[in-house]
Amino acid sequence: MSTIALLCTDFDGTLIDPFFQGQCTEEFLSRLFCHQQDGGTWVINTGRSFTYTLEGLSKFRSPVSPEYIISLEREIYRRIPSGEWKYFSEWTEAGRAQHKELMLQCRESLQEIYKQALRYHGVTIVREQEAFIGLIIPEEKTMRRFILELEDICRHFPKFSFQRNTIYLRFSHADYHKGSTLAELCRLINLSREAVLAIGDSYNDLPMLGGETASMCACPANAVAAVKQAVAHAGGFVASRTFASGVVEAMDHFRSRE
């Protein structure tokens, strides 16, 4: 078996350019085949909802499917022999319940966040089933300023957090992120961190790229500076190529050390 027992990749910005119709490349597919033939498994760890992840995978058109999906950074699904997807462990339901309870506790602060957001030109309110779940903030300067205000407004709620991916900002529970959920998946399938390669490009990928959850970590060349710094600090691999080509480069790098 390859020393990379579990390949954990982000989706948008890591496997595909989110601003184009991303499809699986022949180069990446060949590495996936080799990875699975060596007994390895693949999990997509994304901020997308589960339904939106399946939609993205349909457009990705890979003949090889991941064995697991982590959606919204906190929900774990596994593919069963019939091809259907099922919740994997109580982690998913617990995460949903704690997230919902926290948002109820923070509802007054969320109202204040909403009012503050309306002050900024170009900021879009994101709702899901009428609930205020996040923001779209196109300008980096505005994003940095708003994050400071967000942290100040919610300082009395230590479990309140947020996940940022480029221009998207979503409210979350501090205990549930890509790192903690990946660690839970590894516990469920009895894998140590030494057997995991995690690859991501944006801020919400940082919790799985520090070396605590996956001893092997990497990022494509298009990753944000904070991710490149974190990966380098953890002794990981910063690719010279972008998106899936960078993922291939990272896989080759770690396989060459076997």
Phi and psi in degrees as GROMACS dihedral restraints (atoms count N, CA, C in turn):
[ dihedral_restraints ]
;  ai    aj    ak    al  type     phi  dphi    fc
    3     4     5     6     1   -63.3    20    10
    4     5     6     7     1   151.7    20    10
    6     7     8     9     1   -67.8    20    10
    7     8     9    10     1   -17.4    20    10
    9    10    11    12     1   -89.7    20    10
   10    11    12    13     1    88.6    20    10
   12    13    14    15     1   -77.6    20    10
   13    14    15    16     1   -33.4    20    10
   15    16    17    18     1  -129.6    20    10
   16    17    18    19     1   119.7    20    10
   18    19    20    21     1   -96.5    20    10
   19    20    21    22     1   118.1    20    10
   21    22    23    24     1  -114.7    20    10
   22    23    24    25     1   112.9    20    10
   24    25    26    27     1  -121.5    20    10
   25    26    27    28     1   143.0    20    10
   27    28    29    30     1   -68.4    20    10
   28    29    30    31     1   172.3    20    10
   30    31    32    33     1  -109.7    20    10
   31    32    33    34     1   -75.2    20    10
   33    34    35    36     1   -67.6    20    10
   34    35    36    37     1   126.4    20    10
   36    37    38    39     1    88.5    20    10
   37    38    39    40     1   -15.5    20    10
   39    40    41    42     1  -110.5    20    10
   40    41    42    43     1   -56.1    20    10
   42    43    44    45     1   -87.9    20    10
   43    44    45    46     1   -32.9    20    10
   45    46    47    48     1  -133.4    20    10
   46    47    48    49     1   157.1    20    10
   48    49    50    51     1   -82.1    20    10
   49    50    51    52     1   113.2    20    10
   51    52    53    54     1   -63.9    20    10
   52    53    54    55     1   -13.6    20    10
   54    55    56    57     1   -94.0    20    10
   55    56    57    58     1     3.6    20    10
   57    58    59    60     1  -134.1    20    10
   58    59    60    61     1   166.2    20    10
   60    61    62    63     1   -75.6    20    10
   61    62    63    64     1    93.3    20    10
   63    64    65    66     1   -79.5    20    10
   64    65    66    67     1   128.8    20    10
   66    67    68    69     1  -124.3    20    10
   67    68    69    70     1   155.6    20    10
   69    70    71    72     1   -62.3    20    10
   70    71    72    73     1   133.2    20    10
   72    73    74    75     1   -87.7    20    10
   73    74    75    76     1   154.6    20    10
   75    76    77    78     1   -61.0    20    10
   76    77    78    79     1   -37.3    20    10
   78    79    80    81     1   -64.4    20    10
   79    80    81    82     1   -46.5    20    10
   81    82    83    84     1   -66.4    20    10
   82    83    84    85     1   -40.3    20    10
   84    85    86    87     1   -60.5    20    10
   85    86    87    88     1   -40.7    20    10
   87    88    89    90     1   -63.2    20    10
   88    89    90    91     1   -36.8    20    10
   90    91    92    93     1   -70.2    20    10
   91    92    93    94     1   -36.6    20    10
   93    94    95    96     1   -62.7    20    10
   94    95    96    97     1   -44.5    20    10
   96    97    98    99     1   -58.7    20    10
   97    98    99   100     1   -46.7    20    10
   99   100   101   102     1   -62.0    20    10
  100   101   102   103     1   -41.9    20    10
  102   103   104   105     1   -61.1    20    10
  103   104   105   106     1   -46.7    20    10
  105   106   107   108     1   -71.3    20    10
  106   107   108   109     1   -35.8    20    10
  108   109   110   111     1   -63.5    20    10
  109   110   111   112     1   -28.8    20    10
  111   112   113   114     1   -84.0    20    10
  112   113   114   115     1     4.9    20    10
  114   115   116   117     1    92.0    20    10
  115   116   117   118     1     8.1    20    10
  117   118   119   120     1   -83.4    20    10
  118   119   120   121     1   158.5    20    10
  120   121   122   123     1  -119.8    20    10
  121   122   123   124     1   166.3    20    10
  123   124   125   126     1  -132.8    20    10
  124   125   126   127     1   132.3    20    10
  126   127   128   129     1  -124.9    20    10
  127   128   129   130     1   134.0    20    10
  129   130   131   132     1   -93.5    20    10
  130   131   132   133     1   123.5    20    10
  132   133   134   135     1  -114.7    20    10
  133   134   135   136     1   102.9    20    10
  135   136   137   138     1  -133.2    20    10
  136   137   138   139     1   160.3    20    10
  138   139   140   141     1   -85.9    20    10
  139   140   141   142     1    -8.7    20    10
  141   142   143   144     1   -64.6    20    10
  142   143   144   145     1   154.9    20    10
  144   145   146   147     1   -67.4    20    10
  145   146   147   148     1   163.8    20    10
  147   148   149   150     1   -60.9    20    10
  148   149   150   151     1   -45.6    20    10
  150   151   152   153     1   -62.0    20    10
  151   152   153   154     1   -42.5    20    10
  153   154   155   156     1   -68.7    20    10
  154   155   156   157     1   -30.7    20    10
  156   157   158   159     1   -65.8    20    10
  157   158   159   160     1   -44.6    20    10
  159   160   161   162     1   -62.0    20    10
  160   161   162   163     1   -37.4    20    10
  162   163   164   165     1   -62.9    20    10
  163   164   165   166     1   -43.6    20    10
  165   166   167   168     1   -64.4    20    10
  166   167   168   169     1   -39.2    20    10
  168   169   170   171     1   -66.2    20    10
  169   170   171   172     1   -34.9    20    10
  171   172   173   174     1   -61.8    20    10
  172   173   174   175     1   -41.8    20    10
  174   175   176   177     1   -73.9    20    10
  175   176   177   178     1   -27.9    20    10
  177   178   179   180     1   -66.4    20    10
  178   179   180   181     1   -32.0    20    10
  180   181   182   183     1    56.9    20    10
  181   182   183   184     1    46.3    20    10
  183   184   185   186     1   -91.4    20    10
  184   185   186   187     1   128.8    20    10
  186   187   188   189     1   -65.2    20    10
  187   188   189   190     1   -18.6    20    10
  189   190   191   192     1  -102.6    20    10
  190   191   192   193     1   124.0    20    10
  192   193   194   195     1   -98.2    20    10
  193   194   195   196     1   150.8    20    10
  195   196   197   198     1   -68.9    20    10
  196   197   198   199     1   149.4    20    10
  198   199   200   201     1   -77.5    20    10
  199   200   201   202     1   -25.5    20    10
  201   202   203   204     1  -137.2    20    10
  202   203   204   205     1   153.1    20    10
  204   205   206   207     1  -130.3    20    10
  205   206   207   208     1   130.6    20    10
  207   208   209   210     1  -108.5    20    10
  208   209   210   211     1   115.2    20    10
  210   211   212   213     1  -111.8    20    10
  211   212   213   214     1   154.2    20    10
  213   214   215   216     1    53.6    20    10
  214   215   216   217     1    24.8    20    10
  216   217   218   219     1    64.2    20    10
  217   218   219   220     1    -0.2    20    10
  219   220   221   222     1  -139.6    20    10
  220   221   222   223     1   -11.0    20    10
  222   223   224   225     1  -105.4    20    10
  223   224   225   226     1   125.4    20    10
  225   226   227   228     1  -105.0    20    10
  226   227   228   229     1   126.8    20    10
  228   229   230   231     1  -124.4    20    10
  229   230   231   232     1   148.3    20    10
  231   232   233   234     1  -126.7    20    10
  232   233   234   235     1   148.1    20    10
  234   235   236   237     1   -89.6    20    10
  235   236   237   238     1   124.7    20    10
  237   238   239   240     1   -93.3    20    10
  238   239   240   241     1   166.1    20    10
  240   241   242   243     1   -52.5    20    10
  241   242   243   244     1   -29.5    20    10
  243   244   245   246     1   -71.7    20    10
  244   245   246   247     1   -11.3    20    10
  246   247   248   249     1    97.0    20    10
  247   248   249   250     1    -8.0    20    10
  249   250   251   252     1   -78.7    20    10
  250   251   252   253     1   163.3    20    10
  252   253   254   255     1  -110.5    20    10
  253   254   255   256     1   137.0    20    10
  255   256   257   258     1  -131.4    20    10
  256   257   258   259     1   151.4    20    10
  258   259   260   261     1   -55.8    20    10
  259   260   261   262     1   144.9    20    10
  261   262   263   264     1  -119.0    20    10
  262   263   264   265     1   105.7    20    10
  264   265   266   267     1    80.0    20    10
  265   266   267   268     1   172.6    20    10
  267   268   269   270     1   -81.1    20    10
  268   269   270   271     1    -5.5    20    10
  270   271   272   273     1   -55.4    20    10
  271   272   273   274     1   -42.3    20    10
  273   274   275   276     1   -63.3    20    10
  274   275   276   277     1   -49.3    20    10
  276   277   278   279     1   -66.2    20    10
  277   278   279   280     1   -39.5    20    10
  279   280   281   282     1   -63.4    20    10
  280   281   282   283     1   -41.7    20    10
  282   283   284   285     1   -63.2    20    10
  283   284   285   286     1   -42.4    20    10
  285   286   287   288     1   -62.2    20    10
  286   287   288   289     1   -45.6    20    10
  288   289   290   291     1   -64.6    20    10
  289   290   291   292     1   -44.4    20    10
  291   292   293   294     1   -68.5    20    10
  292   293   294   295     1   -36.4    20    10
  294   295   296   297     1   -62.9    20    10
  295   296   297   298     1   -46.6    20    10
  297   298   299   300     1   -62.7    20    10
  298   299   300   301     1   -44.4    20    10
  300   301   302   303     1   -62.9    20    10
  301   302   303   304     1   -42.6    20    10
  303   304   305   306     1   -63.3    20    10
  304   305   306   307     1   -43.3    20    10
  306   307   308   309     1   -63.7    20    10
  307   308   309   310     1   -32.3    20    10
  309   310   311   312     1   -68.4    20    10
  310   311   312   313     1   -41.1    20    10
  312   313   314   315     1   -64.0    20    10
  313   314   315   316     1   -31.8    20    10
  315   316   317   318     1   -96.7    20    10
  316   317   318   319     1    12.5    20    10
  318   319   320   321     1   -59.9    20    10
  319   320   321   322     1   -35.4    20    10
  321   322   323   324     1   -68.3    20    10
  322   323   324   325     1   -40.0    20    10
  324   325   326   327     1   -66.7    20    10
  325   326   327   328     1   -36.1    20    10
  327   328   329   330     1   -64.8    20    10
  328   329   330   331     1   -35.6    20    10
  330   331   332   333     1   -64.2    20    10
  331   332   333   334     1   -38.4    20    10
  333   334   335   336     1   -67.4    20    10
  334   335   336   337     1   -40.3    20    10
  336   337   338   339     1   -61.0    20    10
  337   338   339   340     1   -41.8    20    10
  339   340   341   342     1   -60.4    20    10
  340   341   342   343     1   -45.3    20    10
  342   343   344   345     1   -63.6    20    10
  343   344   345   346     1   -41.2    20    10
  345   346   347   348     1   -64.5    20    10
  346   347   348   349     1   -39.2    20    10
  348   349   350   351     1   -62.7    20    10
  349   350   351   352     1   -34.8    20    10
  351   352   353   354     1   -66.1    20    10
  352   353   354   355     1   -18.0    20    10
  354   355   356   357     1   -76.8    20    10
  355   356   357   358     1   -18.1    20    10
  357   358   359   360     1   -98.5    20    10
  358   359   360   361     1   130.3    20    10
  360   361   362   363     1   -71.8    20    10
  361   362   363   364     1   134.0    20    10
  363   364   365   366     1    88.7    20    10
  364   365   366   367     1    -5.5    20    10
  366   367   368   369     1   -83.7    20    10
  367   368   369   370     1   132.5    20    10
  369   370   371   372     1  -109.2    20    10
  370   371   372   373     1   131.6    20    10
  372   373   374   375     1   -79.3    20    10
  373   374   375   376     1   132.4    20    10
  375   376   377   378     1  -107.4    20    10
  376   377   378   379     1   126.2    20    10
  378   379   380   381     1  -122.4    20    10
  379   380   381   382     1   152.3    20    10
  381   382   383   384     1  -139.5    20    10
  382   383   384   385     1   115.5    20    10
  384   385   386   387     1    52.2    20    10
  385   386   387   388     1    47.1    20    10
  387   388   389   390     1    74.1    20    10
  388   389   390   391     1    -9.1    20    10
  390   391   392   393     1   -85.2    20    10
  391   392   393   394     1   140.6    20    10
  393   394   395   396     1   -80.4    20    10
  394   395   396   397     1   108.3    20    10
  396   397   398   399     1  -112.8    20    10
  397   398   399   400     1   -10.6    20    10
  399   400   401   402     1   171.4    20    10
  400   401   402   403     1  -167.0    20    10
  402   403   404   405     1  -142.3    20    10
  403   404   405   406     1   155.2    20    10
  405   406   407   408     1  -114.4    20    10
  406   407   408   409     1   118.7    20    10
  408   409   410   411     1  -125.7    20    10
  409   410   411   412     1    97.3    20    10
  411   412   413   414     1   -65.7    20    10
  412   413   414   415     1   -32.5    20    10
  414   415   416   417     1   -94.5    20    10
  415   416   417   418     1   129.8    20    10
  417   418   419   420     1   -60.0    20    10
  418   419   420   421     1   -42.1    20    10
  420   421   422   423     1   -61.3    20    10
  421   422   423   424     1   -43.7    20    10
  423   424   425   426     1   -65.3    20    10
  424   425   426   427     1   -40.2    20    10
  426   427   428   429     1   -58.9    20    10
  427   428   429   430     1   -48.3    20    10
  429   430   431   432     1   -62.4    20    10
  430   431   432   433     1   -42.5    20    10
  432   433   434   435     1   -65.3    20    10
  433   434   435   436     1   -41.8    20    10
  435   436   437   438     1   -69.9    20    10
  436   437   438   439     1   -35.0    20    10
  438   439   440   441     1   -60.6    20    10
  439   440   441   442     1   -40.1    20    10
  441   442   443   444     1   -62.0    20    10
  442   443   444   445     1   -42.7    20    10
  444   445   446   447     1   -66.0    20    10
  445   446   447   448     1   -39.8    20    10
  447   448   449   450     1   -61.6    20    10
  448   449   450   451     1   -45.5    20    10
  450   451   452   453     1   -64.8    20    10
  451   452   453   454     1   -35.7    20    10
  453   454   455   456     1   -69.5    20    10
  454   455   456   457     1   -43.7    20    10
  456   457   458   459     1   -62.6    20    10
  457   458   459   460     1   -37.7    20    10
  459   460   461   462     1  -103.2    20    10
  460   461   462   463     1    20.9    20    10
  462   463   464   465     1   -64.3    20    10
  463   464   465   466     1   -21.4    20    10
  465   466   467   468     1   -84.7    20    10
  466   467   468   469     1    -0.7    20    10
  468   469   470   471     1  -121.3    20    10
  469   470   471   472     1    87.7    20    10
  471   472   473   474     1   -61.2    20    10
  472   473   474   475     1   -22.4    20    10
  474   475   476   477     1   -87.0    20    10
  475   476   477   478     1    -7.7    20    10
  477   478   479   480     1   -77.6    20    10
  478   479   480   481     1   131.7    20    10
  480   481   482   483     1  -144.9    20    10
  481   482   483   484     1  -171.9    20    10
  483   484   485   486     1  -151.7    20    10
  484   485   486   487     1   156.7    20    10
  486   487   488   489     1  -116.8    20    10
  487   488   489   490     1   130.3    20    10
  489   490   491   492     1  -117.5    20    10
  490   491   492   493     1   130.6    20    10
  492   493   494   495     1  -134.2    20    10
  493   494   495   496     1   106.2    20    10
  495   496   497   498     1    51.2    20    10
  496   497   498   499     1  -111.4    20    10
  498   499   500   501     1   -91.5    20    10
  499   500   501   502     1     0.3    20    10
  501   502   503   504     1  -101.5    20    10
  502   503   504   505     1   136.2    20    10
  504   505   506   507     1  -130.7    20    10
  505   506   507   508     1   120.4    20    10
  507   508   509   510     1  -123.6    20    10
  508   509   510   511     1   139.4    20    10
  510   511   512   513     1   -76.0    20    10
  511   512   513   514     1   145.3    20    10
  513   514   515   516     1  -153.2    20    10
  514   515   516   517     1   173.4    20    10
  516   517   518   519     1   -92.8    20    10
  517   518   519   520     1   133.9    20    10
  519   520   521   522     1   -62.0    20    10
  520   521   522   523     1   -23.0    20    10
  522   523   524   525     1   -83.1    20    10
  523   524   525   526     1   -10.5    20    10
  525   526   527   528     1  -119.1    20    10
  526   527   528   529     1   110.8    20    10
  528   529   530   531     1  -152.9    20    10
  529   530   531   532     1   179.3    20    10
  531   532   533   534     1   -60.7    20    10
  532   533   534   535     1   -33.8    20    10
  534   535   536   537     1   -70.5    20    10
  535   536   537   538     1   -49.7    20    10
  537   538   539   540     1   -67.0    20    10
  538   539   540   541     1   -36.7    20    10
  540   541   542   543     1   -72.7    20    10
  541   542   543   544     1   -36.7    20    10
  543   544   545   546     1   -63.1    20    10
  544   545   546   547     1   -40.6    20    10
  546   547   548   549     1   -61.5    20    10
  547   548   549   550     1   -39.0    20    10
  549   550   551   552     1   -65.6    20    10
  550   551   552   553     1   -42.1    20    10
  552   553   554   555     1   -60.6    20    10
  553   554   555   556     1   -43.6    20    10
  555   556   557   558     1   -61.6    20    10
  556   557   558   559     1   -38.2    20    10
  558   559   560   561     1   -62.9    20    10
  559   560   561   562     1   -42.9    20    10
  561   562   563   564     1   -66.0    20    10
  562   563   564   565     1   -35.5    20    10
  564   565   566   567     1  -103.4    20    10
  565   566   567   568     1    10.8    20    10
  567   568   569   570     1    59.6    20    10
  568   569   570   571     1    52.8    20    10
  570   571   572   573     1  -118.3    20    10
  571   572   573   574     1   141.7    20    10
  573   574   575   576     1   -88.9    20    10
  574   575   576   577     1   162.0    20    10
  576   577   578   579     1   -61.1    20    10
  577   578   579   580     1   -26.1    20    10
  579   580   581   582     1   -64.8    20    10
  580   581   582   583     1   -17.7    20    10
  582   583   584   585     1  -101.2    20    10
  583   584   585   586     1     8.3    20    10
  585   586   587   588     1  -114.2    20    10
  586   587   588   589     1   131.7    20    10
  588   589   590   591     1  -111.8    20    10
  589   590   591   592     1   118.1    20    10
  591   592   593   594     1  -110.7    20    10
  592   593   594   595     1   134.7    20    10
  594   595   596   597     1  -133.5    20    10
  595   596   597   598     1   127.1    20    10
  597   598   599   600     1  -153.2    20    10
  598   599   600   601     1   175.3    20    10
  600   601   602   603     1  -131.9    20    10
  601   602   603   604     1   -17.3    20    10
  603   604   605   606     1  -125.1    20    10
  604   605   606   607     1  -179.0    20    10
  606   607   608   609     1   -58.9    20    10
  607   608   609   610     1   -38.8    20    10
  609   610   611   612     1   -72.4    20    10
  610   611   612   613     1    -7.2    20    10
  612   613   614   615     1   -87.0    20    10
  613   614   615   616     1   -14.7    20    10
  615   616   617   618     1   -54.0    20    10
  616   617   618   619     1   -41.6    20    10
  618   619   620   621     1   -61.1    20    10
  619   620   621   622     1   -19.2    20    10
  621   622   623   624     1  -104.4    20    10
  622   623   624   625     1     4.1    20    10
  624   625   626   627     1  -114.9    20    10
  625   626   627   628     1    12.2    20    10
  627   628   629   630     1   -92.9    20    10
  628   629   630   631     1    -3.0    20    10
  630   631   632   633     1    98.1    20    10
  631   632   633   634     1   -13.8    20    10
  633   634   635   636     1   -73.5    20    10
  634   635   636   637     1   -37.8    20    10
  636   637   638   639     1   -97.4    20    10
  637   638   639   640     1   -37.3    20    10
  639   640   641   642     1  -128.0    20    10
  640   641   642   643     1   121.0    20    10
  642   643   644   645     1   -70.6    20    10
  643   644   645   646     1   -23.6    20    10
  645   646   647   648     1  -106.1    20    10
  646   647   648   649     1   124.5    20    10
  648   649   650   651     1  -139.4    20    10
  649   650   651   652     1   153.7    20    10
  651   652   653   654     1  -158.0    20    10
  652   653   654   655     1   168.5    20    10
  654   655   656   657     1  -150.5    20    10
  655   656   657   658     1   150.4    20    10
  657   658   659   660     1   -75.3    20    10
  658   659   660   661     1   168.1    20    10
  660   661   662   663     1   -64.3    20    10
  661   662   663   664     1   -22.8    20    10
  663   664   665   666     1   -84.7    20    10
  664   665   666   667     1     4.0    20    10
  666   667   668   669     1   -63.3    20    10
  667   668   669   670     1   152.8    20    10
  669   670   671   672     1   -68.5    20    10
  670   671   672   673     1   158.5    20    10
  672   673   674   675     1   -57.8    20    10
  673   674   675   676     1   -39.4    20    10
  675   676   677   678     1   -62.1    20    10
  676   677   678   679     1   -36.1    20    10
  678   679   680   681     1   -70.9    20    10
  679   680   681   682     1   -44.2    20    10
  681   682   683   684     1   -59.1    20    10
  682   683   684   685     1   -41.3    20    10
  684   685   686   687     1   -64.9    20    10
  685   686   687   688     1   -43.4    20    10
  687   688   689   690     1   -64.6    20    10
  688   689   690   691     1   -43.1    20    10
  690   691   692   693     1   -64.4    20    10
  691   692   693   694     1   -44.9    20    10
  693   694   695   696     1   -62.7    20    10
  694   695   696   697     1   -41.1    20    10
  696   697   698   699     1   -64.7    20    10
  697   698   699   700     1   -32.6    20    10
  699   700   701   702     1   -84.0    20    10
  700   701   702   703     1     2.6    20    10
  702   703   704   705     1    78.0    20    10
  703   704   705   706     1    22.7    20    10
  705   706   707   708     1   -87.1    20    10
  706   707   708   709     1  -162.6    20    10
  708   709   710   711     1  -121.2    20    10
  709   710   711   712     1   123.3    20    10
  711   712   713   714     1  -100.4    20    10
  712   713   714   715     1   112.2    20    10
  714   715   716   717     1   -71.6    20    10
  715   716   717   718     1   158.1    20    10
  717   718   719   720     1   -94.9    20    10
  718   719   720   721     1    -7.9    20    10
  720   721   722   723     1  -114.3    20    10
  721   722   723   724     1   161.0    20    10
  723   724   725   726     1   -97.2    20    10
  724   725   726   727     1   158.7    20    10
  726   727   728   729     1    49.4    20    10
  727   728   729   730     1  -136.3    20    10
  729   730   731   732     1   -60.8    20    10
  730   731   732   733     1   -30.6    20    10
  732   733   734   735     1   -63.7    20    10
  733   734   735   736     1   -36.3    20    10
  735   736   737   738     1   -69.5    20    10
  736   737   738   739     1   -34.8    20    10
  738   739   740   741     1   -63.7    20    10
  739   740   741   742     1   -44.1    20    10
  741   742   743   744     1   -59.3    20    10
  742   743   744   745     1   -45.1    20    10
  744   745   746   747     1   -59.7    20    10
  745   746   747   748     1   -41.5    20    10
  747   748   749   750     1   -67.2    20    10
  748   749   750   751     1   -43.3    20    10
  750   751   752   753     1   -61.1    20    10
  751   752   753   754     1   -43.1    20    10
  753   754   755   756     1   -63.4    20    10
  754   755   756   757     1   -38.6    20    10
  756   757   758   759     1   -60.3    20    10
  757   758   759   760     1   -49.2    20    10
  759   760   761   762     1   -75.6    20    10
  760   761   762   763     1   -31.7    20    10
  762   763   764   765     1   -68.3    20    10
  763   764   765   766     1   -29.8    20    10
  765   766   767   768     1   -68.9    20    10
  766   767   768   769     1   -16.0    20    10
  768   769   770   771     1   -89.2    20    10
  769   770   771   772     1    -4.5    20    10
